[in-house]
Amino acid sequence: MAAIITEKFRRHNATQFYESFSEASANVYYLMIGKSAPFSSGTSGGSDDSPPTPADDVATEFYTWDQTIASKKIASTEISYAIPRRDWANSTTYDMYEHNVSSSNTTTSGASNIYDSTFYFRTSDNRVYKVIDNNDGSAYSGSEPTSTSTSTFVLGGYTLKYMYTISASNSNKFLTADFMPVATDSTVSAAATDGAIESLVVTAGSGYTNGTYYAAVYGDGTSAGTSSGAVIRITVSGGAIASFGLTAGTDTTINSAGAAYTYGTVNLGSSYTFSDSDLSSASSMGSGTGGAVAVVISPKEGHGNDAVNELGGHYVMMRATLTGAEADDVLAGNDFRNIAIITDPTTYGTSTVASSTTYRQTYALKLTSVSGTFTADEKISQASTGAIGKVIEWDSTLSILYYHQERYGDYGTNSTTGAYVAFSGANAVTGASSSAAGTPDSTADSAVTLANSSTITFS
């Protein structure tokens, strides 16, 4: 049985995710970073030059948590709907909006889905326009558009509809090489008319009688098929029906757009064309053949009513920035290789969902009687217990050793037995490559103030 995942379904999923950041019972999302030690074939697989492909399995999730360094909360203000980035450039051929794009009615570029096509573009000043008509598939030829009118307009041979402007803030946050934020302009939305006919696809034909004719749009629109519904103004010149445009007398235009159409047809028969817009005086277009005028149905609620829906905003972008030590929770003395998004994490040892802006997710030892300097990524061991780990960062000022115990041999487990042993007691800890050594401070049971005034308590 044939089936498809529809755009509406994609948008529904995107909306549910977007709303989960701010609804009454909102989820909590964090950016999580980890994996300070290099990728290697004997552990994670791959290398730093050719990282392993993450697997969607239980083991990979556990490994990711093992390797975590820190997390930062993603605020509800740091999320946006997004669409593929399409930039304006003169002499470029863009697709146009049509309501019936499919494998049997592809766009100018050959797309079989309107949302995979280039029917909109962004200008250098971050204004976004929808292409209502692309001049029979011709290249855009003219200046860069700047209009923010709520009405369609012609420029570069194209009929365009201004949709919205990307704000400076959203541009800084969400404009990337591949995607751009999408939002609805309230002024444009308020001016939209549900089911208005705003564009046509014209087949010129030949042999028609030159002149101006009017024809009603039949269908399910308000007062369809009458002068009170949508009416088309047809221009015939040189025996052919002029192509669609906005210039009456030169182009075939929309005399009145009507409303509430979800389908519509134009009959060019002698009993259906008139010499006046009131459709009171019948006027035959002659004995021409091959001509046709097809109406393009606007999206639900009209062009510009909902830019997110209309332009295919089923993508959601999130933004989180890490600046320095982030209140001492992001260790800046090492690098990271894993990035993950986590939902509703709980604080250690509880069922309480995390709420702080940042969290440190490493082990730490307060050392005393230190000799030498521990180095990032080196193996550390505690001979008396058999504990093994990897250094993330050494704070020589406060004598705090931050480390991980990954589940790989000589990274956090015994390379022979595979046993995991926690560092414990006042037993010496030694660095394998630096030969640095120190003893966990058994008296360190009070809060230690870190460089950026946060505290850490050892027990």
C-alpha positions as CSV (number, residue, x, y, z in Angstrom):
1,M,0.0,0.0,0.0
2,A,1.4,3.4,-1.0
3,A,1.9,6.0,1.7
4,I,3.7,9.3,2.3
5,I,4.7,11.4,5.2
6,T,2.9,14.6,4.5
7,E,4.1,18.2,5.1
8,K,1.3,18.6,7.6
9,F,2.6,15.7,9.6
10,R,6.1,17.1,9.5
11,R,4.8,20.5,10.6
12,H,2.8,18.9,13.4
13,N,5.9,17.2,14.8
14,A,7.9,20.4,14.5
15,T,5.2,22.3,16.3
16,Q,5.0,19.8,19.1
17,F,8.7,20.0,19.6
18,Y,8.8,23.9,19.4
19,E,5.9,24.2,21.8
20,S,7.5,21.8,24.3
21,F,10.0,24.5,25.3
22,S,7.4,26.9,26.6
23,E,4.0,25.2,27.1
24,A,2.5,24.9,30.6
25,S,4.1,21.5,31.3
26,A,7.3,22.3,29.4
27,N,10.2,20.0,28.8
28,V,13.7,21.0,29.8
29,Y,16.4,20.7,27.2
30,Y,20.2,20.9,27.6
31,L,23.1,21.0,25.2
32,M,25.5,18.4,26.5
33,I,29.2,18.2,25.5
34,G,31.7,15.5,26.2
35,K,34.5,13.2,25.0
36,S,37.7,15.0,25.9
37,A,39.9,12.1,25.0
38,P,40.6,11.5,21.3
39,F,38.6,9.0,19.3
40,S,40.6,5.8,18.8
41,S,40.1,2.5,17.1
42,G,40.6,0.6,20.3
43,T,37.8,2.4,22.2
44,S,35.2,4.5,20.5
45,G,36.3,3.6,17.0
46,G,37.4,6.1,14.4
47,S,39.8,8.9,14.9
48,D,39.7,12.6,15.4
49,D,40.3,13.0,11.6
50,S,37.6,10.5,10.8
51,P,35.1,10.3,13.8
52,P,32.9,7.3,14.2
53,T,29.3,7.4,13.0
54,P,27.0,7.5,16.1
55,A,24.8,4.5,16.4
56,D,21.1,4.8,17.5
57,D,21.4,2.1,20.2
58,V,21.4,1.7,23.9
59,A,25.2,1.3,24.2
60,T,25.9,4.6,22.4
61,E,23.6,6.4,24.8
62,F,25.4,5.0,27.8
63,Y,28.8,5.8,26.3
64,T,27.7,9.4,25.7
65,W,26.7,9.9,29.3
66,D,30.0,8.3,30.4
67,Q,32.0,10.9,28.4
68,T,30.0,14.0,29.3
69,I,31.8,17.1,30.5
70,A,29.1,19.7,31.0
71,S,25.5,20.7,30.0
72,K,23.9,24.1,29.3
73,K,20.2,24.8,29.3
74,I,18.6,25.8,26.0
75,A,16.2,28.7,26.7
76,S,12.8,29.0,25.0
77,T,14.1,32.2,23.4
78,E,16.8,30.2,21.7
79,I,14.6,28.2,19.3
80,S,13.1,29.0,15.9
81,Y,11.3,27.4,13.0
82,A,13.5,27.2,10.0
83,I,13.5,26.6,6.3
84,P,16.3,25.8,3.8
85,R,18.2,29.0,2.9
86,R,17.6,30.3,-0.6
87,D,19.5,33.5,-1.4
88,W,18.5,36.0,-4.1
89,A,20.8,36.4,-7.0
90,N,20.1,38.2,-10.3
91,S,19.9,36.0,-13.4
92,T,18.8,33.0,-11.3
93,T,15.8,31.0,-12.3
94,Y,13.5,30.4,-9.3
95,D,10.5,28.1,-9.0
96,M,7.1,29.5,-8.4
97,Y,4.3,28.7,-6.0
98,E,1.7,26.2,-7.3
99,H,-0.9,24.3,-5.3
100,N,-0.5,21.1,-7.2
101,V,3.2,20.3,-7.5
102,S,3.7,16.5,-7.8
103,S,5.7,13.9,-9.8
104,S,3.3,14.6,-12.7
105,N,3.5,18.4,-12.4
106,T,7.0,19.3,-11.4
107,T,8.4,22.7,-10.8
108,T,10.7,24.6,-13.2
109,S,13.7,23.1,-11.4
110,G,12.1,19.6,-11.5
111,A,11.1,19.3,-7.9
112,S,8.1,17.1,-7.3
113,N,7.3,18.7,-3.9
114,I,6.8,22.4,-3.5
115,Y,8.8,22.5,-0.3
116,D,11.8,21.0,-2.0
117,S,11.7,23.7,-4.6
118,T,13.1,27.3,-4.8
119,F,9.8,29.2,-4.7
120,Y,11.1,31.7,-2.2
121,F,14.3,33.6,-1.6
122,R,16.0,35.9,0.9
123,T,17.6,39.2,-0.1
124,S,20.8,40.8,1.3
125,D,18.8,42.9,3.7
126,N,17.1,39.7,5.1
127,R,13.7,40.3,3.4
128,V,12.0,37.1,2.3
129,Y,9.8,36.9,-0.8
130,K,7.6,34.2,-2.3
131,V,7.6,33.7,-6.1
132,I,4.0,33.9,-7.2
133,D,4.9,33.7,-10.9
134,N,8.3,33.1,-12.5
135,N,7.6,34.4,-16.0
136,D,7.2,31.0,-17.7
137,G,10.4,29.7,-16.0
138,S,12.6,32.6,-17.0
139,A,15.6,33.8,-15.0
140,Y,15.1,36.8,-12.7
141,S,16.3,39.9,-14.5
142,G,16.4,43.1,-12.5
143,S,17.2,44.8,-9.2
144,E,17.0,43.2,-5.8
145,P,13.5,43.6,-4.3
146,T,13.0,45.8,-1.3
147,S,9.2,46.3,-1.1
148,T,7.3,45.3,2.0
149,S,3.9,46.0,0.5
150,T,1.2,43.5,1.4
151,S,0.2,43.4,-2.3
152,T,1.9,41.3,-4.9
153,F,4.2,43.3,-7.2
154,V,6.3,42.7,-10.3
155,L,10.1,43.1,-10.5
156,G,12.7,41.3,-12.5
157,G,10.0,39.8,-14.6
158,Y,8.7,37.9,-11.6
159,T,5.5,38.4,-9.6
160,L,6.5,38.5,-5.9
161,K,4.9,38.4,-2.5
162,Y,6.7,40.0,0.5
163,M,6.5,37.5,3.4
164,Y,8.6,38.7,6.3
165,T,12.0,40.1,7.4
166,I,14.5,38.2,9.4
167,S,15.2,40.3,12.5
168,A,18.8,41.2,13.3
169,S,18.6,39.1,16.5
170,N,17.3,36.1,14.6
171,S,19.8,36.5,11.9
172,N,22.6,36.4,14.4
173,K,21.2,33.4,16.2
174,F,19.7,31.2,13.4
175,L,21.0,32.2,9.9
176,T,23.4,29.6,8.8
177,A,24.9,28.5,5.5
178,D,22.1,26.0,5.0
179,F,19.1,27.2,6.9
180,M,17.3,30.5,7.8
181,P,14.7,31.3,10.4
182,V,11.1,31.7,9.4
183,A,8.4,33.8,11.1
184,T,5.1,35.3,10.2
185,D,4.8,39.1,9.7
186,S,1.6,40.2,11.5
187,T,0.9,43.0,9.0
188,V,1.2,40.7,6.0
189,S,-0.9,38.0,7.8
190,A,-3.7,40.5,8.5
191,A,-3.9,41.5,4.9
192,A,-4.2,37.9,3.6
193,T,-7.6,36.6,2.2
194,D,-8.5,33.0,2.5
195,G,-9.0,31.4,-0.9
196,A,-8.3,34.4,-3.0
197,I,-7.1,33.8,-6.5
198,E,-3.8,35.6,-6.9
199,S,-2.1,33.9,-9.8
200,L,-2.8,32.1,-13.1
201,V,-1.1,29.6,-15.4
202,V,-1.9,30.6,-19.0
203,T,-1.6,28.5,-22.1
204,A,-1.5,31.0,-25.0
205,G,-3.1,29.0,-27.8
206,S,-3.7,30.6,-31.2
207,G,-6.3,31.9,-33.6
208,Y,-8.3,33.9,-31.0
209,T,-9.9,37.3,-31.7
210,N,-7.8,40.1,-30.3
211,G,-9.4,42.1,-27.5
212,T,-10.2,42.1,-23.8
213,Y,-12.5,39.6,-22.2
214,Y,-13.7,38.7,-18.7
215,A,-14.5,35.3,-17.3
216,A,-15.8,34.1,-14.0
217,V,-13.9,31.5,-11.9
218,Y,-16.1,28.6,-11.2
219,G,-15.6,26.3,-8.2
220,D,-16.3,26.5,-4.5
221,G,-15.4,30.1,-3.8
222,T,-17.8,32.7,-2.4
223,S,-20.2,33.6,-5.3
224,A,-18.2,31.4,-7.6
225,G,-19.2,31.7,-11.3
226,T,-20.6,35.2,-10.9
227,S,-19.3,38.7,-11.1
228,S,-19.3,38.7,-7.3
229,G,-16.8,36.0,-7.2
230,A,-13.3,35.8,-8.7
231,V,-13.2,37.3,-12.2
232,I,-10.3,37.0,-14.7
233,R,-9.5,39.8,-17.2
234,I,-8.2,38.1,-20.4
235,T,-6.0,39.9,-23.0
236,V,-5.7,38.5,-26.4
237,S,-3.0,39.9,-28.7
238,G,-1.8,38.5,-32.0
239,G,-4.4,35.8,-31.7
240,A,-2.8,34.4,-28.5
241,I,-3.8,34.7,-24.8
242,A,-1.3,37.0,-23.0
243,S,0.5,35.4,-20.1
244,F,-0.3,36.2,-16.5
245,G,0.8,39.5,-15.0
246,L,-0.4,42.5,-13.1
247,T,-0.6,45.1,-16.0
248,A,-4.2,45.3,-17.3
249,G,-4.3,45.7,-21.1
250,T,-1.0,44.0,-21.6
251,D,-1.2,40.9,-19.4
252,T,-4.0,38.5,-18.5
253,T,-4.8,39.6,-15.0
254,I,-7.0,38.9,-12.0
255,N,-9.8,41.5,-12.1
256,S,-11.2,40.4,-8.7
257,A,-9.6,37.8,-6.5
258,G,-12.7,36.4,-4.8
259,A,-12.4,34.4,-1.6
260,A,-12.8,30.9,-0.2
261,Y,-11.7,28.9,-3.3
262,T,-10.1,25.5,-2.7
263,Y,-10.5,24.7,-6.4
264,G,-11.6,26.6,-9.5
265,T,-11.8,26.6,-13.3
266,V,-12.1,29.1,-16.1
267,N,-14.3,28.3,-19.1
268,L,-13.2,30.0,-22.3
269,G,-16.3,28.9,-24.3
270,S,-18.4,31.5,-26.1
271,S,-21.1,31.5,-23.5
272,Y,-18.6,32.1,-20.6
273,T,-16.6,35.1,-21.8
274,F,-17.8,38.7,-21.6
275,S,-16.8,42.1,-22.6
276,D,-17.4,43.6,-19.2
277,S,-16.4,42.8,-15.6
278,D,-20.1,42.7,-14.6
279,L,-20.3,39.6,-16.9
280,S,-23.5,41.0,-18.5
281,S,-22.5,41.2,-22.1
282,A,-21.4,37.9,-23.7
283,S,-18.4,38.2,-26.0
284,S,-16.8,35.3,-27.8
285,M,-13.1,35.0,-28.1
286,G,-13.5,33.6,-31.6
287,S,-12.5,30.2,-33.0
288,G,-9.0,29.9,-31.5
289,T,-7.7,26.7,-30.1
290,G,-5.2,25.4,-27.5
291,G,-5.6,28.2,-25.1
292,A,-6.4,27.8,-21.4
293,V,-6.4,29.7,-18.1
294,A,-5.8,27.7,-15.0
295,V,-6.2,29.3,-11.5
296,V,-3.5,28.7,-8.9
297,I,-5.2,28.1,-5.5
298,S,-3.7,30.0,-2.6
299,P,-2.6,28.3,0.6
300,K,-5.1,28.0,3.4
301,E,-6.0,31.5,4.7
302,G,-4.1,33.1,1.8
303,H,-0.6,34.1,0.9
304,G,1.3,35.5,3.8
305,N,-1.1,34.5,6.5
306,D,1.3,31.9,8.0
307,A,4.8,32.1,6.6
308,V,6.0,29.1,8.7
309,N,3.3,26.8,7.1
310,E,3.5,28.2,3.7
311,L,7.2,28.0,3.2
312,G,7.6,24.6,4.7
313,G,8.9,25.4,8.2
314,H,9.0,21.9,9.5
315,Y,12.6,22.4,10.7
316,V,13.4,23.6,14.2
317,M,16.7,25.3,15.1
318,M,18.1,25.5,18.6
319,R,20.9,27.7,19.7
320,A,23.2,27.4,22.7
321,T,26.5,29.2,23.2
322,L,29.3,28.2,25.5
323,T,31.4,31.2,26.7
324,G,34.5,30.4,28.7
325,A,34.0,28.5,31.9
326,E,30.2,29.3,32.1
327,A,30.1,29.8,35.9
328,D,32.9,27.3,36.4
329,D,30.8,24.4,35.0
330,V,32.3,24.1,31.6
331,L,36.0,23.1,31.9
332,A,37.9,25.3,29.4
333,G,41.2,23.5,29.8
334,N,40.3,20.7,27.4
335,D,38.4,20.1,24.2
336,F,35.2,18.1,23.4
337,R,34.1,15.8,20.6
338,N,30.5,14.8,21.4
339,I,27.5,17.1,21.2
340,A,24.0,15.9,22.3
341,I,20.6,17.3,23.2
342,I,19.1,15.8,26.4
343,T,15.6,16.2,27.6
344,D,14.4,16.5,31.2
345,P,17.7,15.2,32.9
346,T,17.5,14.8,36.6
347,T,20.0,16.0,39.1
348,Y,22.5,13.4,40.4
349,G,20.9,10.8,42.7
350,T,17.4,12.3,42.6
351,S,14.3,12.3,40.4
352,T,14.2,16.1,40.3
353,V,14.4,17.5,36.8
354,A,17.4,19.8,36.4
355,S,16.7,23.6,36.3
356,S,20.1,25.3,36.6
357,T,21.5,27.1,33.6
358,T,24.7,24.9,33.6
359,Y,26.0,21.7,35.1
360,R,29.4,20.2,35.5
361,Q,29.3,16.5,34.8
362,T,32.7,15.2,35.8
363,Y,34.3,13.6,38.8
364,A,36.7,15.8,40.9
365,L,39.3,15.1,43.6
366,K,40.7,17.7,45.9
367,L,44.4,16.7,46.2
368,T,47.0,17.5,48.8
369,S,50.8,16.8,48.9
370,V,50.9,17.3,45.1
371,S,54.1,16.9,43.1
372,G,54.3,17.6,39.4
373,T,51.6,18.8,37.0
374,F,48.8,16.5,35.7
375,T,48.2,16.9,32.0
376,A,44.9,16.8,30.0
377,D,43.9,13.3,28.7
378,E,46.6,11.4,30.5
379,K,45.7,8.2,32.4
380,I,45.5,8.4,36.2
381,S,45.5,5.5,38.6
382,Q,45.1,4.7,42.2
383,A,47.3,1.7,42.9
384,S,45.8,0.8,46.3
385,T,42.2,0.5,44.8
386,G,42.9,-0.3,41.2
387,A,40.9,2.8,40.1
388,I,41.7,4.2,36.6
389,G,40.6,7.4,34.9
390,K,41.5,10.1,32.3
391,V,42.3,13.7,33.2
392,I,40.0,16.3,31.9
393,E,41.6,19.3,33.6
394,W,44.0,20.0,36.4
395,D,43.4,23.2,38.5
396,S,46.8,23.8,39.9
397,T,45.7,26.8,41.9
398,L,43.1,25.0,43.9
399,S,44.6,21.5,43.5
400,I,41.5,20.1,42.0
401,L,41.8,17.2,39.5
402,Y,38.8,16.8,37.2
403,Y,38.5,13.4,35.5
404,H,36.4,10.8,33.7
405,Q,36.1,7.1,34.0
406,E,34.9,5.9,30.6
407,R,34.1,2.2,30.2
408,Y,37.1,1.4,28.0
409,G,40.1,-0.5,29.3
410,D,42.7,1.9,30.7
411,Y,40.2,4.8,30.4
412,G,38.1,3.9,33.3
413,T,38.2,0.2,33.7
414,N,40.8,-2.4,34.3
415,S,42.3,-3.4,30.9
416,T,42.6,-7.1,32.0
417,T,39.5,-7.8,34.0
418,G,37.2,-5.0,32.7
419,A,36.4,-4.1,36.3
420,Y,35.3,-0.6,37.2
421,V,36.6,0.8,40.5
422,A,35.9,4.2,41.9
423,F,38.7,6.4,43.3
424,S,38.3,6.4,47.0
425,G,40.0,7.2,50.3
426,A,43.2,9.1,51.0
427,N,45.2,6.9,48.5
428,A,47.7,8.4,46.1
429,V,46.7,9.2,42.6
430,T,49.4,9.2,39.9
431,G,49.6,10.5,36.3
432,A,50.9,7.9,33.9
433,S,52.7,10.3,31.5
434,S,53.4,13.3,33.8
435,S,54.3,11.3,36.8
436,A,52.4,13.9,38.8
437,A,51.0,12.6,42.1
438,G,48.7,13.7,44.9
439,T,46.7,12.4,47.7
440,P,42.9,13.0,48.0
441,D,42.4,15.4,50.8
442,S,40.3,13.6,53.4
443,T,39.6,16.8,55.3
444,A,38.1,18.6,52.2
445,D,34.5,18.4,53.4
446,S,33.6,22.1,52.9
447,A,32.8,24.2,49.9
448,V,35.7,25.4,47.8
449,T,35.2,28.6,45.9
450,L,36.2,28.3,42.2
451,A,37.7,31.0,39.9
452,N,34.3,32.4,38.9
453,S,32.9,32.4,42.4
454,S,30.9,29.1,42.1
455,T,31.5,26.5,44.8
456,I,32.2,22.8,44.8
457,T,31.8,20.7,47.9
458,F,34.0,17.6,48.5
459,S,33.0,14.8,50.9
